[in-house]
C-alpha cells in the first residue's frame, strides 16, 4: 500500500528531521484500529480476531455529577477554569486516592490530560486519564464521541513498557511549560515529589489504570455501538498494558 497526496502534502518533523507525510507513511506504515478489536496493518491487511467480545459492562460506568460544567469546554488551561471537563475530572481523580503528584499534562504531545501517581508499599500506581468535550455541549448517543478519546487511551498503553521514559517525558514537558507560560501543570505535588517518585520507581512494581472521561455518554442511555467500542478498548488496554480501564460519563 503506497500513499500519495491528492493536494498539498503535510510535513512531519521528528528528532530534528523532516519529511513529507506520504514519505513518512510509506516508510513506517499505518495502523488503523476499528471496533470489535479489528486492526488494519501494512500492507493493507485487515486483522479481525475470531472471538466475540461482550459489550462493556454498563455497571462499571462511573457517572459523575457535571453540574456547573460547560460540557463544550474540554481543557482547564493555565487559568484553570473550574467549569471545564478536565477540572471536573481532576476533582474526581483527586478523590480516588492520596496521590503524590497530579499533573495537568494537556497540550500537544501529552502523555494524558491528567497524570496521577503515588507509591504504596512496593507498588507505583499510575493513573492516566484522557478527557473529551461534548460536541455542541449536548449529551448524545453517538459513537463518534468516543472514537478519539478511546484512541488516546489505546495509544497511552505504550508508557506501561517504559516507566523511566515516562518520568523523563513528564519532567521535560513540565520544564517547558514553565518556560512557555510561567506555570506548571502540578495540581498536587511539585518537581521535588516527581523526582522522588522517579528515583523510587526503579525498585517498584507498577500498576496502571487508564481512564477516559466523556460527559456526552450517559450511563442510562449509552448505545450498543458505544458499549462495543468501550469493550474493545478495555480488551486492548488490558492485553497490551495489563492495565485497568475506567470510564467517567454522565448519569
C-alpha positions as a Markdown table, in Angstrom:
| # | Residue | x | y | z |
|---|---|---|---|---|
| 1 | Unk | 0.0 | 0.0 | 0.0 |
| 2 | Unk | 1.5 | 3.3 | -1.1 |
| 3 | Unk | 0.3 | 6.8 | 0.0 |
| 4 | Unk | 0.2 | 9.8 | -2.4 |
| 5 | Unk | -1.1 | 13.3 | -1.7 |
| 6 | Unk | -4.3 | 14.4 | -3.5 |
| 7 | Unk | -3.3 | 18.0 | -2.8 |
| 8 | Unk | -0.6 | 19.8 | -0.9 |
| 9 | Unk | 1.3 | 17.3 | 1.3 |
| 10 | Unk | 1.9 | 17.8 | 5.0 |
| 11 | Unk | 5.3 | 17.8 | 6.7 |
| 12 | Unk | 6.3 | 15.5 | 9.6 |
| 13 | Unk | 9.1 | 16.6 | 11.9 |
| 14 | Unk | 10.7 | 14.0 | 14.2 |
| 15 | Unk | 14.0 | 14.3 | 16.1 |
| 16 | Unk | 15.1 | 17.4 | 14.0 |
| 17 | Unk | 14.4 | 15.5 | 10.7 |
| 18 | Unk | 11.6 | 16.4 | 8.4 |
| 19 | Unk | 9.8 | 14.5 | 5.6 |
| 20 | Unk | 6.5 | 14.7 | 3.8 |
| 21 | Unk | 3.6 | 12.9 | 5.4 |
| 22 | Unk | 3.4 | 10.5 | 2.5 |
| 23 | Unk | 7.1 | 9.7 | 2.8 |
| 24 | Unk | 6.6 | 9.1 | 6.5 |
| 25 | Unk | 3.6 | 6.8 | 6.0 |
| 26 | Unk | 5.2 | 4.8 | 3.1 |
| 27 | Unk | 8.3 | 4.2 | 5.3 |
| 28 | Unk | 6.6 | 3.4 | 8.7 |
| 29 | Unk | 3.2 | 2.1 | 7.6 |
| 30 | Unk | -0.2 | 3.0 | 9.0 |
| 31 | Unk | -2.2 | 1.1 | 11.7 |
| 32 | Unk | -5.9 | 1.8 | 11.9 |
| 33 | Unk | -7.9 | 0.4 | 14.8 |
| 34 | Unk | -11.6 | -0.4 | 14.3 |
| 35 | Unk | -14.5 | -1.6 | 16.5 |
| 36 | Unk | -14.6 | -5.2 | 17.7 |
| 37 | Unk | -10.8 | -5.4 | 18.1 |
| 38 | Unk | -10.1 | -5.3 | 14.4 |
| 39 | Unk | -7.0 | -3.6 | 13.1 |
| 40 | Unk | -5.6 | -2.7 | 9.7 |
| 41 | Unk | -1.8 | -3.1 | 9.4 |
| 42 | Unk | 0.6 | -2.8 | 6.4 |
| 43 | Unk | 0.3 | -3.8 | 3.6 |
| 44 | Unk | -3.4 | -3.1 | 3.8 |
| 45 | Unk | -4.2 | -6.3 | 5.8 |
| 46 | Unk | -7.3 | -6.3 | 7.9 |
| 47 | Unk | -7.0 | -8.5 | 11.0 |
| 48 | Unk | -10.1 | -9.4 | 12.9 |
| 49 | Unk | -9.8 | -11.8 | 15.8 |
| 50 | Unk | -12.0 | -14.8 | 15.7 |
| 51 | Unk | -13.6 | -14.2 | 19.0 |
| 52 | Unk | -16.7 | -12.5 | 20.4 |
| 53 | Unk | -16.1 | -9.6 | 22.8 |
| 54 | Unk | -19.1 | -9.0 | 25.0 |
| 55 | Unk | -20.3 | -5.4 | 25.3 |
| 56 | Unk | -18.7 | -3.2 | 28.0 |
| 57 | Unk | -20.4 | -3.9 | 31.4 |
| 58 | Unk | -22.5 | -0.8 | 31.9 |
| 59 | Unk | -22.5 | -1.3 | 35.7 |
| 60 | Unk | -18.8 | -0.4 | 35.5 |
| 61 | Unk | -19.6 | 3.0 | 34.0 |
| 62 | Unk | -18.8 | 5.7 | 36.6 |
| 63 | Unk | -21.3 | 8.6 | 36.4 |
| 64 | Unk | -20.0 | 11.9 | 37.7 |
| 65 | Unk | -22.0 | 15.0 | 38.6 |
| 66 | Unk | -21.4 | 17.5 | 35.9 |
| 67 | Unk | -23.5 | 20.3 | 37.4 |
| 68 | Unk | -22.0 | 23.7 | 36.6 |
| 69 | Unk | -19.6 | 22.3 | 34.0 |
| 70 | Unk | -19.5 | 23.7 | 30.4 |
| 71 | Unk | -19.5 | 20.4 | 28.6 |
| 72 | Unk | -18.2 | 22.0 | 25.4 |
| 73 | Unk | -15.1 | 23.2 | 27.3 |
| 74 | Unk | -12.5 | 20.4 | 27.5 |
| 75 | Unk | -9.3 | 21.9 | 28.9 |
| 76 | Unk | -8.9 | 24.0 | 32.1 |
| 77 | Unk | -6.0 | 25.9 | 30.6 |
| 78 | Unk | -3.3 | 27.8 | 32.5 |
| 79 | Unk | -6.1 | 29.8 | 34.1 |
| 80 | Unk | -7.5 | 26.5 | 35.4 |
| 81 | Unk | -11.2 | 27.0 | 34.5 |
| 82 | Unk | -13.3 | 25.3 | 37.2 |
| 83 | Unk | -16.2 | 24.8 | 34.7 |
| 84 | Unk | -14.1 | 22.6 | 32.3 |
| 85 | Unk | -14.4 | 18.9 | 31.7 |
| 86 | Unk | -10.8 | 18.5 | 32.7 |
| 87 | Unk | -11.2 | 20.4 | 36.0 |
| 88 | Unk | -14.2 | 18.2 | 37.0 |
| 89 | Unk | -12.3 | 15.1 | 36.1 |
| 90 | Unk | -9.3 | 16.2 | 38.1 |
| 91 | Unk | -11.6 | 16.6 | 41.1 |
| 92 | Unk | -12.8 | 13.0 | 40.7 |
| 93 | Unk | -9.2 | 11.6 | 40.3 |
| 94 | Unk | -8.1 | 13.5 | 43.4 |
| 95 | Unk | -10.8 | 11.8 | 45.4 |
| 96 | Unk | -9.7 | 8.3 | 44.4 |
| 97 | Unk | -6.5 | 8.2 | 46.5 |
| 98 | Unk | -3.8 | 10.2 | 48.3 |
| 99 | Unk | -1.7 | 10.9 | 45.2 |
| 100 | Unk | 1.9 | 12.1 | 45.5 |
| 101 | Unk | 1.5 | 14.0 | 42.2 |
| 102 | Unk | -1.4 | 15.0 | 39.9 |
| 103 | Unk | -0.3 | 16.7 | 36.7 |
| 104 | Unk | -2.3 | 18.6 | 34.1 |
| 105 | Unk | -0.3 | 17.4 | 31.0 |
| 106 | Unk | -2.8 | 18.7 | 28.5 |
| 107 | Unk | -1.1 | 20.1 | 25.4 |
| 108 | Unk | 0.2 | 18.7 | 22.1 |
| 109 | Unk | 2.3 | 15.5 | 22.7 |
| 110 | Unk | 0.7 | 14.9 | 26.1 |
| 111 | Unk | 1.0 | 11.6 | 28.0 |
| 112 | Unk | -2.5 | 12.1 | 29.1 |
| 113 | Unk | -4.7 | 15.0 | 30.1 |
| 114 | Unk | -4.3 | 14.0 | 33.7 |
| 115 | Unk | -1.4 | 12.0 | 35.1 |
| 116 | Unk | -1.7 | 10.9 | 38.8 |
| 117 | Unk | 0.9 | 8.8 | 40.6 |
| 118 | Unk | 1.5 | 7.5 | 44.1 |
| 119 | Unk | 3.6 | 4.9 | 45.9 |
| 120 | Unk | 2.0 | 2.5 | 48.3 |
| 121 | Unk | 4.3 | -0.2 | 49.8 |
| 122 | Unk | 6.2 | -1.8 | 46.9 |
| 123 | Unk | 4.0 | -0.5 | 44.2 |
| 124 | Unk | 3.9 | 2.6 | 42.0 |
| 125 | Unk | 0.4 | 3.4 | 41.0 |
| 126 | Unk | 0.0 | 5.3 | 37.7 |
| 127 | Unk | -3.4 | 6.7 | 36.6 |
| 128 | Unk | -3.7 | 8.2 | 33.2 |
| 129 | Unk | -7.0 | 10.0 | 32.2 |
| 130 | Unk | -8.0 | 11.2 | 28.8 |
| 131 | Unk | -10.8 | 13.8 | 28.6 |
| 132 | Unk | -13.1 | 14.8 | 25.7 |
| 133 | Unk | -15.6 | 17.6 | 25.5 |
| 134 | Unk | -19.1 | 17.2 | 24.2 |
| 135 | Unk | -19.7 | 18.3 | 20.6 |
| 136 | Unk | -22.2 | 21.2 | 20.7 |
| 137 | Unk | -22.4 | 20.8 | 24.5 |
| 138 | Unk | -25.3 | 18.4 | 24.1 |
| 139 | Unk | -25.4 | 14.9 | 25.5 |
| 140 | Unk | -25.8 | 12.4 | 22.7 |
| 141 | Unk | -25.6 | 8.7 | 21.9 |
| 142 | Unk | -23.1 | 9.0 | 19.1 |
| 143 | Unk | -20.2 | 6.5 | 19.0 |
| 144 | Unk | -18.2 | 9.4 | 17.4 |
| 145 | Unk | -18.0 | 11.0 | 20.8 |
| 146 | Unk | -15.8 | 8.1 | 22.0 |
| 147 | Unk | -13.5 | 7.4 | 19.0 |
| 148 | Unk | -10.8 | 10.0 | 19.7 |
| 149 | Unk | -10.7 | 9.5 | 23.5 |
| 150 | Unk | -10.6 | 5.7 | 23.2 |
| 151 | Unk | -7.8 | 6.0 | 20.6 |
| 152 | Unk | -5.9 | 8.2 | 23.1 |
| 153 | Unk | -6.4 | 5.5 | 25.8 |
| 154 | Unk | -5.1 | 2.8 | 23.5 |
| 155 | Unk | -2.0 | 4.9 | 22.5 |
| 156 | Unk | -1.1 | 5.6 | 26.1 |
| 157 | Unk | -0.6 | 1.9 | 26.8 |
| 158 | Unk | 3.0 | 2.4 | 25.4 |
| 159 | Unk | 4.0 | 4.1 | 28.7 |
| 160 | Unk | 3.5 | 0.8 | 30.6 |
| 161 | Unk | 6.5 | -0.6 | 28.9 |
| 162 | Unk | 8.9 | 2.2 | 29.6 |
| 163 | Unk | 8.5 | 3.8 | 33.0 |
| 164 | Unk | 11.8 | 5.7 | 33.0 |
| 165 | Unk | 10.9 | 7.4 | 29.7 |
| 166 | Unk | 7.5 | 8.3 | 31.2 |
| 167 | Unk | 9.2 | 10.2 | 34.0 |
| 168 | Unk | 11.7 | 11.9 | 31.7 |
| 169 | Unk | 8.9 | 13.0 | 29.4 |
| 170 | Unk | 6.9 | 14.4 | 32.2 |
| 171 | Unk | 9.8 | 16.3 | 33.7 |
| 172 | Unk | 10.8 | 17.7 | 30.3 |
| 173 | Unk | 7.3 | 18.7 | 29.5 |
| 174 | Unk | 6.7 | 20.5 | 32.8 |
| 175 | Unk | 10.0 | 22.4 | 32.5 |
| 176 | Unk | 9.0 | 23.6 | 29.0 |
| 177 | Unk | 5.6 | 24.6 | 30.3 |
| 178 | Unk | 7.2 | 26.8 | 32.9 |
| 179 | Unk | 9.4 | 28.4 | 30.3 |
| 180 | Unk | 6.4 | 28.9 | 28.0 |
| 181 | Unk | 3.7 | 30.0 | 30.4 |
| 182 | Unk | 5.3 | 30.7 | 33.7 |
| 183 | Unk | 3.1 | 27.9 | 35.2 |
| 184 | Unk | 3.5 | 24.2 | 35.9 |
| 185 | Unk | 0.8 | 21.6 | 35.5 |
| 186 | Unk | 1.1 | 20.3 | 39.0 |
| 187 | Unk | -2.3 | 20.1 | 40.6 |
| 188 | Unk | -0.8 | 18.2 | 43.5 |
| 189 | Unk | 2.8 | 17.8 | 44.4 |
| 190 | Unk | 5.7 | 19.5 | 42.7 |
| 191 | Unk | 9.0 | 18.8 | 40.9 |
| 192 | Unk | 10.6 | 17.5 | 44.1 |
| 193 | Unk | 7.8 | 15.0 | 44.6 |
| 194 | Unk | 8.1 | 13.9 | 40.9 |
| 195 | Unk | 11.9 | 13.4 | 41.3 |
| 196 | Unk | 11.4 | 11.3 | 44.4 |
| 197 | Unk | 8.9 | 9.1 | 42.5 |
| 198 | Unk | 11.3 | 8.8 | 39.6 |
| 199 | Unk | 14.1 | 7.6 | 41.9 |
| 200 | Unk | 11.8 | 5.1 | 43.8 |
| 201 | Unk | 10.2 | 3.7 | 40.6 |
| 202 | Unk | 13.3 | 1.7 | 39.7 |
| 203 | Unk | 12.7 | -0.6 | 42.6 |
| 204 | Unk | 8.9 | -0.8 | 42.5 |
| 205 | Unk | 6.4 | -2.9 | 40.6 |
| 206 | Unk | 3.9 | -0.8 | 38.7 |
| 207 | Unk | 0.1 | -0.9 | 38.4 |
| 208 | Unk | -1.6 | 1.0 | 35.6 |
| 209 | Unk | -5.1 | 2.5 | 35.2 |
| 210 | Unk | -6.1 | 4.2 | 32.0 |
| 211 | Unk | -9.4 | 6.1 | 32.1 |
| 212 | Unk | -11.5 | 8.1 | 29.7 |
| 213 | Unk | -13.8 | 11.0 | 30.6 |
| 214 | Unk | -16.7 | 11.8 | 28.2 |
| 215 | Unk | -19.7 | 13.5 | 29.7 |
| 216 | Unk | -21.5 | 13.2 | 26.4 |
| 217 | Unk | -22.0 | 9.5 | 27.2 |
| 218 | Unk | -24.8 | 8.6 | 29.6 |
| 219 | Unk | -24.9 | 5.6 | 31.9 |
| 220 | Unk | -28.7 | 5.3 | 31.5 |
| 221 | Unk | -28.8 | 5.8 | 27.7 |
| 222 | Unk | -25.5 | 4.5 | 26.3 |
| 223 | Unk | -25.8 | 2.9 | 22.9 |
| 224 | Unk | -24.9 | -0.6 | 21.9 |
| 225 | Unk | -22.2 | 0.8 | 19.5 |
| 226 | Unk | -20.7 | 2.8 | 22.3 |
| 227 | Unk | -20.6 | -0.2 | 24.6 |
| 228 | Unk | -18.9 | -2.3 | 21.8 |
| 229 | Unk | -16.2 | 0.4 | 21.3 |
| 230 | Unk | -15.5 | 0.6 | 25.1 |
| 231 | Unk | -15.3 | -3.2 | 25.3 |
| 232 | Unk | -12.7 | -3.3 | 22.5 |
| 233 | Unk | -10.7 | -0.5 | 24.2 |
| 234 | Unk | -10.9 | -2.3 | 27.6 |
| 235 | Unk | -9.6 | -5.6 | 26.0 |
| 236 | Unk | -6.8 | -3.7 | 24.2 |
| 237 | Unk | -5.7 | -1.8 | 27.3 |
| 238 | Unk | -5.6 | -5.0 | 29.4 |
| 239 | Unk | -3.9 | -7.2 | 26.9 |
| 240 | Unk | -1.4 | -4.6 | 25.8 |
| 241 | Unk | -0.5 | -2.9 | 29.1 |
| 242 | Unk | -2.1 | -5.2 | 31.7 |
| 243 | Unk | -3.9 | -2.1 | 32.9 |
| 244 | Unk | -7.4 | -1.4 | 34.3 |
| 245 | Unk | -9.8 | 0.6 | 32.3 |
| 246 | Unk | -12.3 | 3.1 | 33.6 |
| 247 | Unk | -15.0 | 5.2 | 32.0 |
| 248 | Unk | -16.3 | 8.5 | 33.5 |
| 249 | Unk | -19.5 | 9.6 | 32.0 |
| 250 | Unk | -22.9 | 11.3 | 32.6 |
| 251 | Unk | -25.8 | 9.8 | 34.5 |
